[in-house]
């Protein structure tokens, strides 16, 4: 585990590069958006490695960024707990499983029926922290709590991510959706 670093890009860059001497992957949280204290933007702007991606077309967690420096990976996740959780499940978790040589790197996807209306449309795919249940032989999924990036309580009750496709005006109860099983569930 790395030390906590202040909102100083030069100090953070130094700590990250020092940490690369003993690890193959550094995961950071926070500092990836466009605010005054979002120092990872400055670090990646002067990155001496390869930028793999900067910002993702998804919600939550769109500021997620990743790069490679001398065969070492840096994944910068959102500082919002819900967005960080989704970014970890979609990007950092698969990278860690891949480094371990696991065959199943990505969460298993399955189809389920939406157990409640989800009226929120979006320009990007949305990954909702959710719970699954079986009713009359059918698998249903529902949000495990409020769908905000800053909310942590919905994380502990989640066993899946519900994928809401982009566009439209949201989805209605009973519609078929894709969900991703979270590891350990």
C-alpha positions in Angstrom: 0.0 0.0 0.0 1.3 3.4 -1.0 1.4 6.4 1.4 -1.2 9.0 1.3 -0.1 11.8 -1.0 -1.1 15.5 -0.8 -2.6 17.3 -3.8 0.8 18.1 -5.2 1.4 16.7 -8.7 5.2 16.6 -8.3 5.1 14.8 -5.0 2.6 12.3 -6.3 4.6 11.7 -9.5 7.7 11.0 -7.3 5.8 8.6 -5.0 4.3 6.7 -8.0 7.6 6.4 -9.8 9.3 5.2 -6.5 6.5 2.7 -6.0 7.0 1.3 -9.5 10.4 0.0 -8.3 8.6 -2.7 -6.2 5.3 -3.3 -8.0 3.9 -3.9 -11.4 0.6 -1.9 -10.9 -0.3 1.2 -9.1 -3.9 2.1 -8.5 -4.8 5.6 -7.3 -8.1 7.1 -6.3 -9.1 10.7 -6.6 -7.6 13.6 -8.5 -8.6 12.4 -12.0 -11.3 14.9 -12.9 -10.9 18.6 -13.8 -10.9 20.4 -10.4 -8.2 22.4 -8.8 -6.9 19.4 -6.8 -7.2 16.9 -9.6 -3.4 16.3 -9.9 -3.5 13.1 -11.9 -4.5 15.2 -14.9 -1.1 17.0 -14.5 0.7 13.7 -14.1 -0.7 12.1 -17.2 -0.2 15.4 -19.2 3.6 15.0 -18.5 3.5 11.2 -18.7 6.7 9.6 -20.0 4.9 6.4 -20.7 2.1 5.4 -22.9 -1.4 6.7 -22.1 -3.8 3.8 -22.6 -7.0 5.8 -22.2 -8.1 9.1 -20.6 -11.7 9.2 -19.6 -14.2 6.6 -20.4 -17.7 6.9 -21.9 -19.5 5.4 -18.9 -21.3 6.4 -15.7 -20.2 6.5 -13.0 -16.4 6.7 -13.2 -15.9 8.5 -16.5 -12.6 10.2 -15.5 -10.9 6.8 -15.1 -7.5 6.9 -16.8 -4.7 4.4 -17.3 -1.2 4.3 -18.7 2.0 2.1 -18.9 5.4 3.2 -17.9 8.4 0.8 -18.4 6.0 -2.2 -18.4 4.4 -0.9 -15.2 0.7 0.0 -15.1 -1.0 3.0 -13.5 -4.8 3.0 -13.2 -6.3 6.3 -11.8 -9.8 5.8 -10.5 -12.4 8.4 -9.4 -12.3 9.6 -5.8 -16.1 9.2 -5.5 -16.7 5.8 -3.7 -19.4 4.5 -6.0 -17.5 5.5 -9.2 -14.2 4.1 -7.8 -16.0 0.8 -7.1 -17.3 0.5 -10.6 -13.9 1.5 -12.1 -12.2 -1.0 -10.0 -14.6 -3.8 -11.0 -14.3 -2.9 -14.7 -10.6 -2.1 -15.1 -8.4 -2.7 -12.1 -9.9 -6.0 -11.0 -9.5 -7.6 -14.5 -5.9 -6.2 -14.7 -5.1 -7.8 -11.3 -6.7 -11.2 -12.3 -4.8 -11.1 -15.6 -1.4 -10.5 -13.8 -2.2 -13.6 -11.7 -2.8 -15.6 -14.9 -6.5 -16.2 -14.2 -8.5 -17.3 -17.2 -11.7 -15.4 -16.1 -10.5 -11.8 -15.8 -13.8 -10.0 -16.4 -17.0 -10.3 -14.4 -19.4 -12.8 -15.8 -22.4 -11.3 -17.6 -25.9 -12.6 -17.5 -29.4 -11.6 -18.5 -32.0 -10.6 -15.9 -35.2 -8.8 -15.7 -35.2 -5.3 -14.2 -37.2 -5.5 -10.9 -38.1 -1.8 -10.8 -38.4 1.2 -13.2 -35.2 3.0 -13.9 -36.3 6.3 -15.4 -32.9 7.9 -15.7 -31.6 8.1 -19.3 -28.0 8.8 -20.1 -25.7 9.5 -23.0 -23.3 6.8 -21.9 -23.8 3.2 -20.5 -24.5 3.3 -16.8 -23.3 0.6 -14.4 -25.7 0.5 -11.4 -24.7 -1.2 -8.2 -27.4 -3.8 -7.8 -28.8 -6.9 -6.1 -30.2 -10.0 -7.8 -32.9 -12.3 -6.7 -35.0 -15.1 -8.2 -38.8 -15.0 -8.4 -40.8 -17.7 -10.0 -37.7 -19.1 -11.7 -36.6 -15.8 -13.3 -33.6 -13.8 -12.3 -34.3 -10.1 -11.4 -32.0 -7.3 -10.6 -32.7 -4.0 -8.7 -30.5 -1.1 -7.6 -29.0 -1.9 -4.2 -29.5 1.7 -3.1 -29.2 5.3 -4.4 -27.5 5.6 -7.7 -25.0 8.4 -6.9 -21.2 8.3 -7.3 -20.7 9.7 -3.8 -22.8 7.0 -2.0 -21.1 4.1 -0.4 -24.0 2.2 1.2 -25.1 0.7 -2.1 -21.7 -1.0 -2.5 -22.0 -3.3 0.5 -25.3 -4.7 -0.6 -24.3 -5.3 -4.2 -23.8 -8.6 -5.9 -23.9 -7.3 -9.5 -23.6 -4.3 -11.7 -26.7 -3.6 -13.8 -25.9 -2.3 -17.2 -28.2 0.4 -18.4 -27.6 1.1 -22.1 -27.1 4.7 -23.4 -29.9 6.8 -24.7 -33.6 6.9 -24.2 -35.5 7.7 -21.1 -34.4 4.9 -18.9 -35.9 1.4 -18.6 -39.2 0.0 -17.3 -39.7 -2.7 -14.8 -39.7 -6.1 -16.4 -37.3 -5.2 -19.3 -34.5 -7.6 -19.9 -31.0 -6.1 -19.0 -27.5 -7.3 -18.8 -25.9 -7.6 -15.4 -22.3 -8.4 -14.3 -21.8 -10.7 -11.4 -19.3 -9.2 -8.9 -16.4 -11.4 -7.7 -17.0 -13.1 -4.4 -20.8 -13.3 -5.0 
